Amino acid sequence: MKNLLILLGLTFFLSVNSCARRVVVRQPNTVTVVKTLPRDYKVVRINGNRYYTWNGKHYRKTRKGYVVMRI
């Protein structure tokens, strides 16, 4: 009987204390990557970050090119 109570207690403890967690990361719907910027772009700093701007759009430099940002 004592072993049964210990087994039930251990089972309850393990079922309540789960280590599994679900992490959900939202991805943007579309990402626009530009390989090279036009010649007449401007460099601006917003909140300490460097952005390249041209034609009213802001770009951020990445390994694959320049990504259009919404600021």
Helices and strands as residue ranges (DSSP letters): H 2-16, E 33-34, E 42-46, E 49-54, E 57-62, E 65-69
